[in-house]
Each structure stands twice: as C-alpha cells, then as structure tokens.
Amino acid sequence: MTKETGDKYGNVTLTDVKLASVYYPILIGLAKHKHCLTYGELIAKAKEEHPDIPEVQNAVPVGTGRRLEVVRYFTEQHGYPDLTSLVISKSTGECGEWVLERYNPIKLREEVFSFDWSKATLDFDGFLLHTTKQIADKAKPKPKKPEARSRETNV
C-alpha cells in the first residue's frame, strides 16, 4: 500500500467497502474487454446488477473515488494492476484529479489491459470481512484510563 492509499484508507466506511466489493468484479470485466466507464456508468451498471443492495441503489458519482480507493488497496495487496484507472470522468475523459496527481493513468491502463485477469481472485469476501472488522474496531470507543475512572467516582 502506498502512503497516499494508506492515508485515504484510514477514513474508510462500511459503505465504501460494500460498494468497492460490488465495483471490483465490474472492473475486472472491463479489464478483460479492455474498456473504460465513466463514474456514472459504473454506478448505473452496479445498480442494474445489484437492485437489492441499498448502498448500491443510493450510490452517486460524488464520493465514488473513495470507494475506488478501497479497490485500489485490494489490488495493491494482491499485486494486481490498478483497475480503478478504468473509471474516468465524463467531462474530462480521464481519471479523477487525485489519481492524475499521483499516477500516469495511461500507463496504469496499459498494465491493466495486458494483465491476465483470469488468474485474479474474485473473492472480495475475505477482504470485506477483515476490513469490516477493522472499521468496527476503530469505531469502538476507547476505554477510559483507570485513573480517570477513579477521579470520576471520587467526585
């Protein structure tokens, strides 16, 4: 994981992870066929394929970048090329600003298109469970220090 990915990954929500798990197989399909989609088209495809998942049905293009960041983290962990380079802006025809500032999207797409995706795992579930647990653990309130508790009871 790069420092940039790690920094952004620290604020991941359960919704981000759920949406990433839906986007990942769509992106593999795109890679196999050497295609790109806009953010809106990705969301529309996800909604069409998963009408029963509320998070998918409520998804909007704004914020999709942070969901793709979870996909990027997953692909980095597995040594895969960056599938998120296949998602482009409708207005610019290129990846989002965050990606453009850090990577060469043309080079990323070349790597994606030349990779043998038939060998890639479609199992996002283990990652989903692990990440969900990390997010839940992070959200738990930290226990008060013993000295703070004793002061509270002595007041």
N, C-alpha and C positions, 0 to 999 in steps of 0.2 A: 504494500500500500504506500502510495506517495504521501508526502507531508500534506499536500493540498487535499487529497482524498481523505486522509485521516482527520484533518481539521473539519471538513464538512461532515464527515461521518459521525462526529461526536454529537450532532444535533438530530440524528435520525429518529423518526417517529414510527409507530407501528403501521400507520397508513403508508408511509414511504416504503416500508418493507413489503407490505401486501401488494402495492402497486408494482414495485420492482419485480416481484415474483410473477406477475401477470405479463409485464413487458418483456422479460428475459426470453421466453420461448418465441414471442413475436419477432424479436430482434434476431434470433438465430434463424428463423425462417427467412427474414430479409437478407441476412448474410449469405445463406445458401443460394439465393436467387440474385444476389448482387444488386439489391435495391435499397433505396433510402425512402424514408417517410418524413413528413412534417410532424411537429408535435401534435397538432390537431388530428392528423390522420392516424397516428399511433394510438391516441386516446379513443378515436372512433372505432378502430379495429378491436381494441381491448373491450370496449363497451359491447360490441357485437358478439365477441367470443365469450364474454362473462356477464350476461344480463342479471345474474343472481348475486353478484358481489356489490354491495352498496358503495364501497370505496371506489370501485371502478366506475360505477354509474355516476358518481359525484365528481369524478376527476375533470380537471380543466387544464388547458395548456400552461397557465401560470403555475409554477411550482413543479412542473414535470422534470425540470433539470435536477432538482434534489432527489427525485425518485430514480432518475437515471444514474445518479452518483452511487446509489446502492448497487445497481447493476455493474457499474464500473469497478466497485470494490470487489464484488463477487468474481468478475472476470480476472481481475488482477491476482486474486488468491489462487485461481486455477491456472494461471499462466496463459490465458486466452487474450487475443487482441481485443481492443476496446469497441465493443458492439454499439456503444452509445454514440459513436461517430456517425451512425446511420440515421440519426434523428436530426433533422435540420429545420431551420426557421422558414416559414412560408415567405416572409418578406425578404430575407437575405439569401436564401438557398444554401445556407451554411449552418454549422453548429452554433450553439449559443456562445455568448461573449466569454463566459467562464472557460469554456473549452478552448476557444480561439486564443485566449491569453496564455495558455499553458501548453498547448499541443498543436501539431500540424494535422488538421483533420483529413487532408488528402492522403497523407502518409498512413494515418490510422485506418482509413477505409481500404487502402491497398492491402494492409496487413489483414484486415477482416475478410476481404474478398479472396485472399489467397490461402486462408486457413481452412483446414479440413474439419468442418463443423460436425461431421458425422461422428467424430470421436468425442465431442464435447458432451458433458453431462447435462441432462435436462432436469436433474434433481436439485431443485432450489429449496426443497422442503427442509433438509438438514440445516442449511444456511438460515432459512427462515426461522426455524425453532431456536437455533443458537442466538441469532440476532434479537429475536423477540425477548428471550431471557435476559440478554444484556440490557436491552432498553428498559425492561421491567425492573431489573436490579438497580439501574441508575435512577429510576423514578421513586424508589422506596426512600422514605425519609430516614435520615441517618439518626441512630440512637443518640440521645443526649449523653454527654460525658457524666460519669458518676458524680463528680464534684458539683456539677451544675444541678443535678437532681437533689443532692443533699442540701444545697443552699435553698432550693425551692421549698423543701419540706421544713426547713428551719425558719421560714419567714412567717 
